[in-house]
Amino acid sequence: MSVRLQIQVLDAAALESRVEQLLADGGRMQMAYAWRSASDAIEVRYLAAPAAGQPFEVWCVRPVDDALPSLATRAPLLGWYEREMQDLHGLRFRGHPEPHPLMIDRSDGVPRAPLVLPEAVDPHAQWLGFGPVRADVMESGQFLFLYIGEAIVHYVPRLFLKHRGMEGRFEGLSPVHGCVLAERVSGVGSVAHALAYCQAVEHAAGCEVPRRARQWRVLVAELERIYNHLHYFGALADATTLKVGQAEGRLLEERAKQLAGQLTGQRFLRNVLCPGGLRREIAVPPGWPEHLLALRKEVEGYLAQLERTTSYLDRLITTGVLPRQVAFDQGATGPIERASGLDRDLRRDHPYAAYDELAVPVPLAESGDAHARAKVRAAELLASFDLLELLLPRLATGPSRVTCEAPPGSFGLGWAETPRGSLYYAVHVGAEGALARVKIKSPSFSNWRAFPFTVHQTNMMDYAINEASFGLTIAGCDR
């Protein structure tokens, strides 16, 4: 992976003008995080993505008296990152529109702020609290609805109830062992997290991964995308009360996982990657490509059947509309942003692994509703089969791993386009060669921020369908 990255040291006073210029030029902020250097001085780093084709930029800023100007009014997606830094690092962001805690009720007794209600609330409106314990095997989250009858006036998700401190658990590990932890940040994104992490370490080490390993990374990443999207359609069919559609989606998901197990020995594709390439040698089993083709034919029939089901379409079309500008401002990513007309995909725009050898299609839609999100995922699902069919005959021979040792004091950035959107890992290696700081920008952290904008002023009967159409995970927030 050839990382094109510019690291710049900025004065705090220059931050606001730089963000405004970035946005005016067609760029977008991605994330922000704090870390303490070897001198124990705290520093905030901002990741900016300029217009397509331009290298990423990392802005390094030292707070003055543990404070910085808030950028949330200019780039709203940074609001949660700033609140996260307030909770975990004690920083202050002047002028923040939502300065209350995000992740935890602080030990000093300051609770999460009272809910901010919309203006002129009808006196007949009532609050409904749902969760944090939910039915089935749903992740823990509390959802508050201000409603009148079946109309939702306002909606507030309360996440981070099981914040696991995963980023802190990387500290002190060797860069090699950190990959095992990365695979467990989000169980359904084991490959994507391991891939982004490994590429960050490889960037810090300056090592070049063999072509064979880069190709296999694409293979397992697209296989992970296939089973995730099949799970998505099973859940969406369930939300629209298509129980047969749910069962078939889960059956196809299971068959994709069985193919993953046959290929790597692990249904969730763990223990495959490591910094420098592949953890172990892998070979395509006899008959495996034929099984993949058979699965594709079943998937094509399944998706076509869904699109012919009137009740399914009726529940999706016009449900949960996410306007393009809101998707951009709030940081929506992956199929969510592409369903609202934002043409972005890291596999194409900033190629990694062996994606530069393949023409990656990027399906788009414009309506931004639940049906658009389903159409984008369906097209991506079939495109993953296309990519695998192109890749399998051209898998290279030769070594699959090189020595990869990140020197003390180094920094690396890695990324991957997961089934849910863009994922970034920023890795700092300490003076002794162990990990000093690892920052994770997960796609669900971004998409959960955008989701409430599709719920306000809708109705209760559509809520479950709308949430299913986003394909969110709470583990991406509770990392």
N, C-alpha and C positions, 0 to 999 in steps of 0.2 A: 504494500500500500504506500503510494507516494503521497505524503501529507503536504498539502500546500497551506501554509499557516503563517500569518504575520502576528508577532507578539509586540505590543506597543505599551509603553508606560505613559499613563495619562495623569494629568492633574485633575483633582475632583471637580474643579470649576469648569473643566472642558467637557465633562460627561454629557450634559444636556444638549449642547450644540452638536456633539458627535452623533448622538442618537438621532437628532432631527435630520442631520445630513444623510445618515445611513438610510432612514426611511424615505427621504426625498429621492434618493438614488435607486430605490426599488429593493433595498435590502431589508433584513429582518433580524431582530435580536433572537437569540436561542435560549440562553440561560445565564445565570449569575451565581457565584458561590464565593464563600470566604474560606481562607486557610491561613495557618500561621507558618511562616518561613523558619529557617534554621535560627534566625536571630530573634524568634518569638514575636516578630512584628506581624500584625494581622494585615492581610491584603485581600481585596475583593477583585475577582476576575470575571469579566463579562465576555461571553462568546457571541460574536456578531457574524451573521452570514450576509455578505454583500450580494449584489445582483448575481444572477446565474453565471457560472464560469469563473467567478473571482474567488481567490483563496479566502478561507476563514480568517477572522481577526480575533485575537484575544487581547482585551484591554485590561491592563493591570493598574489598579488604583489603590492608594493608601488612604484609609479614612482619616479624617482630622477629628481628634477627640472622640473616636469610635462612632463617627457620624458621616453620612454622605447624603447628597440630595436624592430624593426618590425619583426614579425614572418611570414610575407606574402610570403617571398621567400621560406620558408620551408613548410609552410602549407598555400597554396594560398587562401583557403576558408576564412582565417582570414582577408584578405585584406579589405573587406567591413566593417567588425566590427571595425578595426583600424581606417578607414576613418570616420566611424560614430562617434567614440569617439573623433576624431579631431574636427568634426563639432559641437558636442553637449557639449563637456566637455573641449575643448581647449588643449587636450593632443597632444604631438608630438611623432611620431614613427620613429626613426632613420633608414634610409635605406629602407623606404617604396618604392616599385616599382611604385606606383601610388599615390603620396601624395596629389593630388588635392581634393577639396571637393566632397562629395558623395551626401549628402541629401539636402543641401540648398546652395544658393548663400549667402555667409557670409555677415554680416552687415558691415564689414570693407572694403567692396568693392571688395574683392578678388573673382572673378567669378570661376565657374567650368573651369578647365583647357581646353585648346584647345584639339581637338581630336588627339589622337596618331595614326598616320597612319602606316600601314604596309610598309616595305621597298620596294623600287623599284616599286612605284605605276605607272601604265600605265597613260601617260598624257591624254588619251582619257576618263579616268574614270570621272564620275560625281557623285555629291551628290544628294540624294533624301531625303527630310525630310517628315516624315509621322506622323501626330498627332501634339500636344497632344489630340485634339478633334478627335475622331474616330466615325465611323458609328455605328448604332444600339445602344446598351447600354453598349458598351465596356468602360472599365475603362480608365482614362486619362494616357497616356504615349507617349513620343516622341521617334520615331525610325528613326535612320539615316542610310541610305544605301549608300555605295560607290559602284557604279555599272558600268558595261559596257554592253550595250544591256540588256539582261535578267540575266547576270551573276553578282552575288553579290561578290564583292572583299572583302568587310569588312562591319561590322554591329556594330552599337553602340546603345543600348537602354538607354534612359534617363528617369529614374523613379523618385520617391520621389517628384513629382510635387505637390502633395496634402498631404504632410507629416502632420499627424494629432496630433502628440504629445501624443499618447495614453498612452505610458508608464508614462509620466509626470502626466497624469490625475489620475493615481492610487494614487499618493502621497497625504497623508492626509485622505484617505478613511479608513473606518474600514475594516478589512479582510473579513467580511461578505458582505459588500456592493461592494467590489471589484469584486465579482463574476458577478454582473450585468454588469459591464463594460467589463469584459473579454468576455462575450457572444457577445459583439458588436464590437470586434476588427476585426473580419471577419465574415460577415453574414452567409456565407455558411459553416463555421466551428464553429458554436456557441457551440456545445457540446464539441468538442475537446478542444477549448480554455477554457471553463468553467471547464472541467475535469482536464486539466493540472494545471490550477490555483488552483482549490480546493485541489489537491493533494500536491501542494507546501505549501499551508497554513496548511494542515493536517500534513505534515512533520515537519513544524516549531512548531506546537502545540503538536506533538507526540501523536495524537489521532488515534484510530483504528476504521475504518468505518465498520458498520455492513455488514454482507455478503449479505443481501437482497439489500442494496444500491449498493454494488459493482457489483452485477449481473445486476441490472437495468442500471448501468452506461455502461456496455458492450452492453446491448440491444439498448440503444439509440445511442451509438457511432457507432454501426454497421448499424443501420438504416440510420444514417447520411451518412455513407460511401456509402450505396446503392444509395441514391438519387443523391449524388455528382457524382458517376461514371456513372449513367444514363445521367445526364446533360453533362458529358464529351463526351459520345458517340453521343449524339445529336449534339453537337458542332463539333465533328470530322466528322460526316456525312455531316453536312452543309459545312465544309471546302472542302470536296471532291465532292461537288455539288450534294449530294444525298438528295434532298429535302424531299422525302418521309421518308427516314431514319432519317432525322433531326426531322420531325414531330412525328414519332413514338417514338424516344428517349425522346423528350420533354413530350409526353403523358405519357410514363412510369415513367418519373421523377415526373410528377404531381401526378400520382397514389401513388408513394412512399411517397410523401409529405402528401397526404390525409391520408395514413395509420399513418404517424407520428402525424397528427392532431387528428385522432381518438384515438390514444394511450395516448397522453399527453395534448391535447387541443391546441397545438402550432405547426404549420407546420414546423418551423425551430427548434423545440425541445428546445426552450428556457424556462427559469423558472422551470427547472427540478432539477438542481444540486445546491448544496450549500456546503460550508465547513462542513464536518461532515457527509455527506450522501446525501439524497434527500431533496429538499425544501418542498415537500408535498407528500402525499401518492398517488400512482398510481396503477391501476389494469389493467390487460389485458382485453379488452372488449370481450364479447361473439362473437365468429365467427372471431375474428381478426387473429388468426393463419391460418385459412382457406383462408382469403383474401391474406395473405402474401404468401402462397403457390401458389395461383392463379397468383399473380404477378410474382413469380419466373418462372413459366412455360412460361409466355409471354416474360420475359426477355431472357430465354434460346432460344426461337425461334427467337427473335430479333438479338441476338448476332450471332447465326448460320447463319442467313440470310446475315448479314454484311460480314461474312467470306466467303460466297459463291458469293459475288459480285466482279467480276473481276476488274471493274474500281476502286472500293474502294481499293482493294489490290494493284493495280498498282501504286496508288498515295502514298501509305504508305511504301511499301517495298523499302529499301535503302534511304529513305528520312530522313534527319536530324540525321545522325549517331553521337552518343555520345560515344566515346571510354571509356572503363572501367577505365583507369588510369585518364583520364580527369574528369570523373564523381567523382572519389575519391578525386582528388586534389582540385576540385572546390566546393566540398561539396554537390553534388546532393543527393537528398533524396527521399524516398518513391518509387512509381512505376518507377520514372525516373532512380534512381540508380539500382533498381532491374532489369530493362530492359537492363542494361549494365553489368549484371552479378554480382553485389554486393549484397551479401546475408545478408541483415540487416532489422530488423523489431522490433520496441520497444515492441510490444505486446508479442513477443516470447523471445527476448533477455533480456529484463528488464520488466517482466510482472507487470501489474498494474490492478486496479479494480479486476475483477474476471477472467482475461485471464489465470491465472495460473490453472484454472479448465478446460480449453479447450485446445485442440491441435490446435494451430493457423497455418494453412498452409501458406507458403511464396512462391508464384509463382515467378519464375525467367525466364529470357531470356538472350541471350548472344549478339545478333546482335546490340543492342543499337539504332535501327532505330525507326521510327514512328510506324511501325507495331509491333515491340517488345513491345513498350510502351502500345499499344492498347491491345495486348494479355495479358500482365501482369494485366492490369486493368480489363479485362474481367474475368480472373481467380479469381481475388480478389473479384469481384462483386458476383460471384457465391459462393465463400467461405464465404462471409458475410451471405448469405442465410443459408448456412450450419451451421454456428455458431449460428444463431438465432434459427434454428430448434432444435439444441442441447440444447440451453439454456432455451427455453420457458417451457419445461416440468419440469425443475428442479429449477424454481425460488423459493427462500426460503421465508418463512414467518418470522414474528418477526419485530423488530424495523428497521427503515430505516434511522435513524439519531441519532447522538450522539453530545453532546456539544463539540465544538472545538474552543478553544481560544488560539491563538498563543501568548506566553508571550513577553513582551517588549524585544527588542534586539535580537530576534530569527531570524533564516534564514531557508528557506525551498526551496527545488527543486522538481518540478513536471514535468511530461512529458506525452505525448500521441502520438500515431501513427495516424495522421489524414489521410484523403483520399489522401492528397498530400505529406505526409511524416512526418518526425519527428518534433514535437513541444515541446519546453521547456519553463517553467516559473521559474524564480528565484525570490523569494520574501524575502524582508528584512522588518522586523517589527521594527518600531522606539521605542524610549524610552517611549512614551506615549501610545503605543499599536496600533497606526495607521500605515498604510503602509508608509514606508520611501523610498522604491525603488522596482519597479517591472520591470524585464527585460524579454522580449519576443523574443524567437528565432522561427520565423515562417518558415514553409517549403518553401514557395514561395520566401522568401529572399534568401534561398540557391539555389533553382532551377533557378531563374532568373540569378544568377551569372554563372551557367553552360550553360544556353541556347545559348548565342552568339557563343559558340564554335561549335555549330551544324549549324550555319547560314553562317559563313565565307566560301567563295569558293563554295557556292551553287547557286541556281537560284531563281528569283523572283516568278516563278509560284509555287514553293514548299513552299514559306515562310508561308503563312496562314495555310497550312496543318501542317507544322512543329510546329508552335506556338500552334495550337489546340492540337497537340499530347502531349504537355507538361502539359496542363491543369492548367496553371498558374493563379494566381490572383495578381493584383497590390496592393490591399489592404493589402496583407501580407508584402509588403515593406513600404507602406505609413501608417504605424501603429502609 
